[in-house]
Amino acid sequence: MPAFFEELLLCVVAMEACGGTHYWGREIGKLGHEVRLIPPAYVKPFVKRQKNDMADAEAICEAAA
């Protein structure tokens, strides 16, 4: 995963906060990206349909905006 973020132009990276995202947020932040960890309670209202990775990603994007 670090290799992927090294290749990206600097951007905002939004993730739903959990134990693992704190580590990855620090690592991605070291590469110069702006990291936003969003509490699950703020993401849940944006999930429009069944819980899956695609629906979660869409909800995280909306919550970050």
Residue, then its C-alpha position, 0 to 999 in steps of 0.5 A: m500500500p505505501a508504494f501506491f500512495e508514493e506514486l499519487l500526487l498529493c491529495v486528501v485521503a479520507m478513511e473511516a477511523c478504526g484501529g488499523t487506520h490510525y497506523w496507516g493514516r500516520e504512514i500516508g501522512k508521512l508521504g505528504h498527503e492530508v489524512r482525514l480519519i472520520p468516526p464511524a458514527y459520522v459515516k453511517p448516515f451516508v450509507k444508502r444501501q447494504k453494507n459493502d466496500m463500495a457503499d462504504a467508500e461512497a459514504i466515506c467520500e460524502a462524509a469527508a466532503 
